[in-house]
Amino acid sequence: MGHLPDDLLIPGGELIETHISWVLLHDDDVWKLKKPVALGFLDFSTVTKRRDACEAEVRLNQRLAPHVYRGFVPVTRDRHGHHRLGGPGEQVDWAVHMARLPAADRADLRLAANQLEAVDLTRVADRLARFHADARCDDETSRYGTIESISANVRENFEQTRETILDYLTPHQAAEIETWQREFLRRHADRFEERRHTGRIRDGHGDLRLEHIYLHKGEVTIIDCIEFNRRFRFADVAADIAFLAMDLAWHEHPDLAERFLADYARASDDFGFYPLIDFYESYRAFVRAKIAAWLAADTNLSTANRRHQAADARRYFLLALAAERRALLPPRVVAVGGVIAAGKSTVAEGIGAALAAPIVDADRTRKWLLGVAPTKPLHEAAWSGGYSPQNTAKVYAEILRRAEAVLNSGRPVILDASFRSTEARLAALQLAERYRVPFHFVECRVEPEVCRQRLRRRQREVGVSDGRLEIFDDFVARWQPVEELPGDQHTAIDSSLPLADNLETLRQRLGGWPSTQRTSGST
């Protein structure tokens, strides 16, 4: 079908048109038809190719939206020339059949209504971390993570916008984006290669935008992954999460973008994406700009729609340009320590939320190194097994390695560990000095009996920490007082006080704190 037949339009329904699809919405159902187009990166030019694309769309989207994709149905034409979805007659095309999800659950609309909270994005990050962990990863997917493959995608973007980009940017701005992306690939080829060798190239989503995410009663459903070209779906997980981070920034919420990245890093135990995330955000913004520019030039669309697309194209191009110009907040290292149950993690969470910064914590890092789930208890004798001096040294080395990846992106990082020894604290300080960024150690203090009460409560809860009463006194006895840091790098707080009070104290001590704190988690 070269156009959508009028008799497929459902009375009372709605038609949404994209550059590659017609989408029919009605009551509880959605039908999506592929346009008969060949655009280089996709080919829907024949009925057979469109059928194959419908089958692939249903199969691939079962991964993140199993209850949404109901199958694919033929588009038929009867002897009177009437078209039907799944009716009798000659099969002339195919359509994907989906359940219609409530618009009120769509993430971009919730954000516009000021109803998208940080906790929602935490759930999205957790869901994506599980998805990526289970996603296909083999020699074939890995090929799409080579510097040659990534460079080809980037080169294609610039070639396909050569005749349109100057409608939206100055020649200098257009050249700056291209130069920066190409130079980034050249200078950091080793980082891309390391990601490939560590299994980070996965069969992902490929089009991870807010409008494809639905949140309902704590459940996360994500639709519309790329089905038509695996080179846009087989990619570094960083390319997937960069799409959503870029979209949040495009919607004028860079703070939520950074919070999402921080949540994903912790949920996936992958902090190695940080040095590449700005490149991928620029790349994703450029892709969206390219598509919007195409739609702005499509004479089949209404004048109003074309103007809207042109405005979007310019905005996306400018976002691609801005990605190289850091940062939301300047880089720094904040280490939060104290004895068992002194409230370290609560304080670290508060600082992380205020600074929109990732948290590298010892408990999760230790479990990751040992290959066990974060909530699996490791109740071994004190200073043995997973908590032996040798393993603890590995944990602190890994914490600093992860922190270094974050610093390489020009962002602040929060370290959450006991930092019981002078040696551990000095190692964190030396990392900050190596990157010439500020360092501060926040020591959480509280009366021992308060710690014991907290540990008694923990015995009835499922959590990440392995701290318990049996080892508390021994741990306190081995605590090395903080004498190696000057006063401007060390703040002791009473963690029995309200978190808001302690964060206000730290805001005054640390500096570089955003004027509007977002510790409540809402937008």
PyMOL commands that set and color helices and strands:
alter all, ss='L'
color gray80, all
select helices_A, chain A and resi 6-8+47-61+103-105+107-112+118-134+139-143+147-160+165-167+171-187+189-197+210-212+230-232+237-250+254-268+274-296+303-322+344-355+362-370+385-387+389-407+422-434+448-458+469-477+487-489+499-510
alter helices_A, ss='H'
color red, helices_A
select strands_A, chain A and resi 14-17+21-26+29-34+69-77+83-85+90-99+201-203+213-216+219-222+234-236+333-338+359-361+413-416+439-445+490-494
alter strands_A, ss='S'
color yellow, strands_A
deselect
rebuild
show_as cartoon
